[in-house]
Amino acid sequence: MTKDRSEPELDRELTDLPPELRWREWMRRIEAVLFASASPVSREDLARVVGQGASVALLVADLAADLEGRSFEIAQVAGGWMFRTRAAYAPAIRAAADIGDQLLDLSEFDIAVLAAIAYHQPITRDGLKDIFGKEISRDLIGRLHARELIGTGPRSPRRGAPYTFVTTEQFLVAFGLETLGDLPDREQLEDAGMGGA
């Protein structure tokens, strides 16, 4: 006889709990989902674990307030939320934890190429060459692609239809951006002496 392994239906409304305990349980559910996820979790996905009348944004804000003073925080990145270690603890993590390939370890030129792609996407290798005045190596493009910081965009509508490059959700996560609209203004970068891209 086969045992039924289906999960019991999740009680989202929690009507048997008083309002303050219901709210606390919804916060803990969101905390559990964020803790278990390696990528940002969207508002729609978080709404699946709370009642219809619950505001995901308010629940996340209350959870963030609960985490004040802890070594980690909730970050809003790439159209969702995720847990992140606070920057102040980066040296301790590097000293004691095996974080391996999680470090970006990018050169200034790598970051400049990423910025050019972010600001001009979709962009071809020829477009990058025009910006930097030199050919961008396939090796560099391959490394950025392997780290999932860039992806292949639509084919360019010109002769030969070359591939274009675009940034990815992982780019947003790696740089702590919710959307590309959070990129610094290009004029501000130029004023700060970081122009060129």
Number of C-alpha atoms within 10 A of each C-alpha: 3 4 5 6 6 6 6 6 6 10 10 17 15 16 10 8 11 9 11 8 12 19 19 14 17 25 22 15 16 24 19 11 15 21 14 11 12 10 17 20 20 17 15 10 13 21 18 13 20 24 17 11 8 16 15 23 12 11 20 22 14 14 19 18 12 12 13 11 9 10 12 16 19 21 20 20 25 24 15 19 22 22 21 16 14 14 11 10 11 10 9 9 13 12 9 8 8 9 10 8 8 9 9 12 9 12 9 9 11 16 14 17 20 22 17 19 22 21 19 16 16 19 22 22 18 15 18 19 13 11 15 16 10 10 13 16 10 10 9 13 18 13 14 21 17 11 14 15 21 22 21 15 17 16 15 15 9 7 6 8 11 16 15 19 25 22 23 19 20 19 23 20 23 16 13 16 19 19 16 15 9 11 15 10 10 15 11 11 13 12 9 9 9 12 12 12 19
